[in-house]
Amino acid sequence: MVRDRSTMAERIDAYKQGVAEATRVPVIFVNPDDIREIDFRFSQRPPYHRNPGYHLERQLERQVPGATDGVLNRMNEGVIRDSDRVSLTRLARELRESGPAALSRVTINGQEYGLVVMPDRGFDTKEEMTRGFFPHLDRQTREAIVRNTPGTDLQWMRLIGNHEGEHLNDPHDQKTPLETLVEEVRADRSAHQRAIERGDGDVALALRDFRALRAFYDPEHASSALLRSNDAVNHMHFDAADNSLTRMNTAVGASFDWSTYSGKATTPDELLKENPEAYFTAAQQSIEAYRNRVMAAYEADPTSLDAQRDVIQAQIQIDYANDFEDAYRRRVLGQPVPERVPTQLITQEQEDAYFKEVAFQSRMGLEKYQVQSEASAAFPDERIFEGVDLSGEGEGIETRQDLWNADPVRFLEIAQERLNVLKDEALAAHAADPSYENLERLVQLERVIDDNDFSLGYERHRVANPGEAVNSYAAGPPVTLISDEQRRSYYEERFARKDAGTWTAPEPYVAPAVPEAAAEEAAPVPAAEESGPEAATPETTAAPVEEGAGSSPDGATGASVKDYQQGVDGTAYTAVVRGLPMGAPIIDFEADKRISVGGLSMGAVFGQSAAPDPSAISLVNAREPALEEGIGFVPPPVQVERSAQLGAPA
């Protein structure tokens, strides 16, 4: 082992050199050894109490004036509550204890900088750094790793500087463990490759071994299997690394013949330390059985996404297991173990095709909510019931809402009949012209018909079984109007247009304008006009309710019911959302009075709006036609998500 005789200054210079080689932005360095707690009794001049914040600010401002504010602003991005804000003193203490670290995208006077924390005096030699990597190991194992770690202090400081410098090129913030792993792999790959190119291949291999030995308790830095391949990081890597040693121990514990073992070890952990050869022999037996099992399932059905997933996951888990064994042999046992090639149970082309298909399926799953909203807007109840004469449905039934209130089952049956007519028209149009637009109409109708079918089945069940719990209804299979191939073709074209920037949202349905004379003739005389000026009018947003009358659907009375008011003139008020191109709002009158648009919650609606404005919700007279761009009242029964909690249609 080479022992480095370099000074502290030389080691810090090597670290800074590594940072400069990797980063693309100017750097501000923080020396944690110069962030001190100084009691006022030992200060000779003001400020007498020089806390850690004072020392950090002094370092920052000496390098770049205004750096303190820039760093604090960066640290507090997105923080809302003052109690959560990072103060200068708190930041100073965190940086003093962080070890080598980096912070990207620090803006100072319009210029982007990177902040890098240098190694302190307890982490600036190869030996100290190695011990710091493995605090979880016993002293004997840790010292064996120190003895079997190649390279000099300067080589290691430069490599770590490469790693931290690469972090400064990251434009994102990591919010999940997987995102952190993605960024750590990127930084490790940069440092690993730079070390190899300058002839420090043994140090690069040691870095990989360190990551393998730490993977089971630090999966966010588990880059070992990814430093040997160009694979994109995915959740399988994190899952395989997380508790990887526990999985190996479980496999060894199950496959090892403890009954014939003459040693003292009674657990896999003890066996690894007492007899590594026996441990790794048992581990490889388990790995081979695992490999054979997943390959048999894959060969039986190579087109199955589940079988493909299991094979790819096996490749990754086998690599992490092999990496741990090889790292343990090299660093703990000091054995000269040759490097292995990455495990490849299926071709790279098959693996790439799997991830491409999974990405497409995931995107299609997310897109269905927008498609559902578009379907609700294209086929609202105004369109479904267009031309339907409700006069024969019973006394007092003049509107769709009247029918829904009196007989939801009949309402949905009529909707089903009308939707079948619209379906036949759409199928004929698509057969004559299989264009994207005609296919889109079938996709929309499929969604709306399926929702109506679900609602009808639920309402029939509810009427036939009044005493049963609402969740006892078992829905039938989804309604399908097109083949899986046609549905895929639609989404492929939709995504292609979106990616190319040529996609336009389908136009929502706009009801034909009612002639003004006919509207005046059909309009009922409001009771408010006969009752005097104090009575409710259609324009009020909280219509007064006469005592003992006009209760809302849940039995409550009075103006406290904000999403539904039944006035003295028989009007019903509902919500209108302005400025949203996603369909009309729907209120669940009988459940928890949630407002939704096209089956989406208002939070989801505003999240997809180009200019979300929660204040753009107002109450309007549901008995009168909407006047704004086709956005108007939609009675609640039809638009239902099959996976939604069962209850009154919403």
Sequence and secondary structure as in RCSB ss.txt:
>XXXX:A:sequence
MVRDRSTMAERIDAYKQGVAEATRVPVIFVNPDDIREIDFRFSQRPPYHRNPGYHLERQLERQVPGATDGVLNRM
NEGVIRDSDRVSLTRLARELRESGPAALSRVTINGQEYGLVVMPDRGFDTKEEMTRGFFPHLDRQTREAIVRNTP
GTDLQWMRLIGNHEGEHLNDPHDQKTPLETLVEEVRADRSAHQRAIERGDGDVALALRDFRALRAFYDPEHASSA
LLRSNDAVNHMHFDAADNSLTRMNTAVGASFDWSTYSGKATTPDELLKENPEAYFTAAQQSIEAYRNRVMAAYEA
DPTSLDAQRDVIQAQIQIDYANDFEDAYRRRVLGQPVPERVPTQLITQEQEDAYFKEVAFQSRMGLEKYQVQSEA
SAAFPDERIFEGVDLSGEGEGIETRQDLWNADPVRFLEIAQERLNVLKDEALAAHAADPSYENLERLVQLERVID
DNDFSLGYERHRVANPGEAVNSYAAGPPVTLISDEQRRSYYEERFARKDAGTWTAPEPYVAPAVPEAAAEEAAPV
PAAEESGPEAATPETTAAPVEEGAGSSPDGATGASVKDYQQGVDGTAYTAVVRGLPMGAPIIDFEADKRISVGGL
SMGAVFGQSAAPDPSAISLVNAREPALEEGIGFVPPPVQVERSAQLGAPA
>XXXX:A:secstr
       HHHHHHHHHHHHHHH SS EEEE GGG     GGG SSSSS   HHHHHHHHHHHHSTTHHHHHHHHH
TTT  SGGG   HHHHHHHHHHH SEEEEEEEETTEEEEEEE   TTSSSHHHHHHHH TTS HHHHHHHHHT  
S HHHHHHHHHHHHHHHTT  S   SHHHHHHHHHHHHHHHHHHHHHTT HHHHHHHHHHHHHHTTT GGG  GG
GTTS     HHHHHHHTTHHHHHHHHHHHHS GGG  SS  SHHHHHHH HHHHHHHHHHHHHHHHHHHHHHHHH
 TT HHHHHHHHHHHHHHHHHHHHHHHIIIIIS           SS HHHHHHHHHHHHHHHHHHHHHHHHHHHH
HHHS HHHHTTT   GGG TT  SHHHHHHH HHHHHHHHHHHHHHHHHHHHHHHHH   HHHHHHHHHHHHHHH
HHHHHHHHHHHHHH TTS GGG        SS HHHHHHHHHHHHHHHHHT              HHHHHHHS  
 HHHHH TTS  TT SS    TT    TTS  STT  S  B TTS BEEEEETT TT  EEE TTTT  EEETTE
EHHHHHHH SS  GGGEEEEETTS   BTTB    SSS   TTS SSS  
